Each structure stands twice: as structure tokens, then as C-alpha cells.
Amino acid sequence: MSGCIVGWSHGSFGKRAGEDLEQLIVSVAADAIKDAGLAPSDVDEIYVGHFGGGFVKQDFPASLVMQASDAWRFKPATRVENACATGSAAVHMGLNAIAAKRARVVLVVGAEKMTETPGDQIGPILMKASYVKEEDLPGQSFAGVFGQITQLYFQRYGDQSSAMARIAAKNHKNGSVNPYAQLRKDLGFDFCNTVSDKNPIVAGPLRRTDCSLVSDGAAALVLADFNTALGLKKAVAFRATAHVNDYLPMSRRDIVAFEGCELAWQRAFAASRLSLGDLKLVETHDCFTIAELIQYEAMGLTAKGQGARAINEGWTEKDGKLPVNASGGLKAKGHPIGATGVSMHIMAAMQASGRAGDMQVRNPGIAGVFNMGGAAVANYVSILEPLR
């Protein structure tokens, strides 16, 4: 147990017109420290998660945090990037600093301003996180990449479109009560399961409701060592973490197996001396509904090829035996790349400590987080346990 989450701040996700990256970062950084009951001067290190693809002209964002407090001038601040797992990478780096006793208190910020970029340029920027030599084909996008994964999964295990629609409907229903979510609307299964003018095919079998949203947003959390956390008003401890990177080329992997995801969960369970049955909820990386479906299998909820059973039988619903994405997930909450992993940890910490408001699951307790970069390339798992 190397560290605890002791405070957080979460801005709304969506199109944040009139606000630049600096403003997004500054607002959550200051509020997270206040929420923790600490002074800015208590912070020893700062990590900023921000995707390196070039959505905005302003790069080198680490020191932008210092615009929130003069007390942070001359503090070590580092920008962290690992594709769509950037936020979790920043969190894990902060935990490493605490474990190494370089820091007692660490501020972690995740932020992204995606909508400043013209729509036709967003896809090519995101494709920089693919294996460009083989996968960045003319007109290709990450929806196309996951469309290919979906087709391969269907070829092996049968058409699971209705199960994916149930995942989308579940997450939109959950997101409808999340005050931070980009799309707060319960769309219903029938809408998500029907191809229409409002829900067209995007790539392969993927419909619009199978795809996460382009978003702006920021989130921040404060980490503290265990002894410091015990003296603060709230504390959610890291029971275990795991980070597994896989080959970047999809051609070198069984792309429908998500082997890096599976191994990351196995290592986290081994380190925590827990099993999946000990978790009360999971926040997982549903960039596309097929990803959540395969992740059910990778975390051990079902056997390979049987992920649909978990959603069809209601296991992952908010009132099911293992609620998955009670926040609405990336699907409804939005997916501002650098902020996503930080947001997922905040949502899990809120749930674990019984502070999730209308999103709250029954019988809160130990929570799992899975965040991935690329097509299951950078895989991060955290297991959180409430202390107070």
C-alpha cells in the first residue's frame, strides 16, 4: 500500500468552448488541493497527464499547473503520456514517487482540449497511437481499428451486436445521473440496438452509440503517503496497481484476447491477495462497447467468447453482482484523452468511499479500475480500498 487518494476535483466533460487548456488545468488543480484539506505548499511533486498528439498549439503543459498557485513555483512537475492511458500513467507515476519516499504529497492532473482541433483532424491525431507502419491506412481511424476488432470477434464467437447495444444502453443510463458526464441522456436499448439516421454505422459493425465521444475536460486528484492520509478527512488506499505494455502492432497479437489487460488484472489480484469476487465495482475503459465486452473476459468475469453473458444477464448493471461503469464510462462521460484515467480513479474513489451521490452503487467497497492506451497496448489496473 504505497499511497492514498485524499482529495479530488472533476470538471464537466464535453465541449468547453471559451476555455483553453490552461484554464482547464488550473481550475481542477486548485480545487483538488482544497478538497484534500491541504495547502498548496504541502505538494512535493506534480504530474500532468496530457496526450502528445497535438490537439492544441500549447504543448509542454507541466508548468501550467503553477498558474494556480505561486507555491508550486520550483516544484518538480512532469508531463506524462501513454496514449489513452495517459491519466492512469500519471497516477501511477505519482504513486511511484511516494513509494520511493521522494514525495509525501503529490498532485496529479489530467487534461485535454480536443474540440479546438477541426473534426477532420482528430482522427489522424489519434491514429498516431496506432502502429503507423501497418495500421494508419488512408481514411483509417480508431473507430476503424475497433471496427476490425469487432469483426474478428464476431467471426470467432458470433454476432454480439445486441450485447454491445446493452452495454451502450447501460452506460448511458448510468451517465444520465453523472453531473460531470458529456451526454446525460438515457438512450435506451432499442435506440442503441437500431441503425438509424441518428445512430448510423460508423465503422465495421460499430454504430455511433458503440463509440465514445470527443471531449474537453480535466480532473485532478491528490495522493498522499499512508501516514499523512490517516490524518486527513478522507482516504482511499491503493491496495495494488499493475502496469503491462504489449506489442504495438496488432499483427503480433491475438487482438480479440486483450492479453495485456488480462495479465494486468492477474498481477493486480496477486499483489492485492484479492480476486474478482472481492470487488464491489469496476470502472473500465469502454472507448468502444466491444472493448468493454472483451474486458469482461479479460478480467475473468466470463470465459473467452462469453462476455455477452455478463451484460445479457445483468451482472454488470448498477444493481448487478459487479457494477461496471456506474459513472457512465467513457461512453457517456466522454473521453478527453489525458483526463480519462484520472477521472476513472476519481469515480472509483467516490464509489468506494460512498461519496458518489446519485451514481452510488449499493454496498460500496473495494473498487477496480482498468484504463488502456491504444488497442490494449498500455494496460493499467488499480485496486482501491476505502479507509475513510
Buried (B, 14 or more C-beta within 10 A) or exposed (E): BBBBBBBBBBBBBBBBEEBBBBBBBBBBBBBBBBBBBBEBEBBBBBBBBBBBBEBBEEEEBBBBBBBBBEBBEEBBBEBBBBBBBBBBBBBBBBBBBBBEEEBBBBBBBBBBBBBBBEEEEBBBBBBEBBBEEEBBEEEBBBBBBBBBBBBBBBEEBEEBBEBBBBBBBBBBBBBBBBEBBBBBEBBBBEBBBEEEEEBEEBBBBBBBBBBBBBBBBBBBBBBBBBEBBEEBEBBBBBBBBBBBBBEBBBEEBEBBBBBBBBBBBBBBBEBBEBEEEBBBBBBBBBBBBBBBBBBBBBBBBBEEBEBBBBBBEEBBBBEBEBBBBBBBBBBBBBBBBBBBBBBBBBBBBBBBBEBBEEBBBEEBBBBBBBBBBBBBBBBBBBBBBBBE
